[in-house]
Amino acid sequence: MSKIKVSNVPFTGTPAQEQKLREALAELKEIPGGLMPALQKAQEIYGYLPIEVQKIVADVMDVSLEEVFGVVTFYAQFSLNPKGRYKIGVCLGTACYVKGSGDIFEAFKQQLGIDAGQCTEDGKFSLDATRCIGCCGLAPVLTVNEDVYGKLTTDDVAGIIAKYH
């Protein structure tokens, strides 16, 4: 069983976000099977689903926190951790992996001081492993938000990070 990594960034939800969530949940509460749309809406509002948000969803939707947590951790579309202003996605698909993307991913982890799925404490960078993004001819490839970088080596990592600092 894999260990679930929780955020190292403090929750910073606002009263306006909570109000928006509670209004959306009030409508979804009456719909059979409304938990999934409720969690999707919550993630749309907050960008991720920290325990504070999961508790609100559980309370309003009248389900256990365990059920909410189970759904959040089962489906890959949900995140327990915030995303950074700069979302780094390193492709670990076959073409990229055989050309060294695993080493590039490890270099990002080391230089940013975070693990996969986490966000730096300043909220600037988050790091995720992705699958094929359709640029196999440029392997190994990564994205930073909408920017695509290809034909990379581990020597490129520091320069890419510096570009966004």
N, C-alpha and C positions, 0 to 999 in steps of 0.2 A: 504494500500500500504506500502510495507516495505521500509525503508530508505536504500539507497545505501551507503556503507561505502567505502570511498576512502583511499588510502594508507597514512600512517603516515611516510613513508620512502621516501626521495627525489629521483626523477628520476635520474638515473646515466647512461643513454644510451651513447654509444660511437659513434664516426663518422663511425667506421668500421661496427657497427651494422646497422646504418642508411643506409649506402651504400648497404649493403647486402639486406636490406628490399626494398629499392628503385629498385634494380635490379630484385628482385623477383616480385614486384608489376608491373613493366613494362611488364613482360610476362603475368601476370594474368589479366591485364587491358583489354586485347583483348578478354578474355573468357567471354561469357554470364554467369551471375551468379557467377562471380569471387570474390565477396566480402567475402564469407565464406572461401574459400581457402586462400584469402589474409590475413584475420584475423588469420587463423590457422598458416600461415607462420610467421606473425608478432609475435604471441605468442611463436612460436618455437624459434625465434631469441632472444626475450627479456625476455621470461619467464612469461610475463603478458602483459596487454594492458593498460598502463597509457594513460592519455589524450594526451600527447605529441605524442605517437605512433598512436593513433586514428586519430589525425589531419593529419599525414602523409598519412595514409591509405585513409582517406576521400579525400584529395587533389589529390593524384595520381590516385585513382580509380574513381574520378569525381562524388562522391556522397556527400551528406550532412553529416556533423559531427553528426547530430541527427540520421541519418539512421545507421551510424556506431555504435554509442552508443546504439541504440535500439537493434541491433543484439548482441553486446557484452554483454548487460545486460539480454537478453532473454535466451541465451544458457548457460547452466551450465558449458560447457567445457572451457569457457573463464573466465579469472580472471582480475579484475581491480587492484589487489594488488600483489606485488611481493611475491614469496615464499621464506622462509628462507632456510638457508643451511640445517637445520634440520626441516623436514616437519612432524609435529605431526598430526595424524589423529585419532580421537577418534570415535570408532564405536558407533552410536546411534541406531543401528538396534534393533529389539525387544528383542532378547535374552540378548544383552548387556545392553540395557536400563533398563530392569526389574531387572538387577543385579547391578545397580548403575552407569552406564556410564555417565548419565546426571550430577551427582554430580562430577565425575572425570573431565568431560569437564569443569564444572564451576571452579573447582580448578585450572586447567591449565590456564583458562582465568584470574583468579585472580593473580596467581603467576607470569605469564608472562606479565601481564598488557596489554593484547590485547584481541580483540574480535574474533569471528569466522571469518575466511577469511583474517585476518590481519597478519602482520609480525612485529616482534620486531624491534625497531629502529636501532639496531645494525645488522639487517639482519640475525641473527643467527637462530631464531625460527619462524615458521608460524604454525597456528592452524586451523584445519578444522574439521568439523563434517563429518563423513563418514557413509555409510550404511554397511551392512553385508560384512565382508571380509573373511567369510568362516571358522572362528575359534570359532564357537558358544560354543563348549565344554570348551573353555577357558574364557568365558565371565566373566566380561567385558574385552574387548580387545582394544588395541590401537597400532598404528604403529608409529615409528620414522624412516623416510625413509624406509629402508627394514627390520628394526628390529621390531619384533612382541613381545608385552608384554601382558600377560593374567592373569586372576584371580586377578585383581587389586582392590585396595581401594584408597580412596583419600589420605591416608597416603603414598602411593607410588609415588605420583606426584613429590614432591620435589627431591627425589632420582633420578628419571628418568631425570629431568631437569639437575641436577648436573652432571650426567654421560656425558652429551654433552657440558658442559661448559668448 
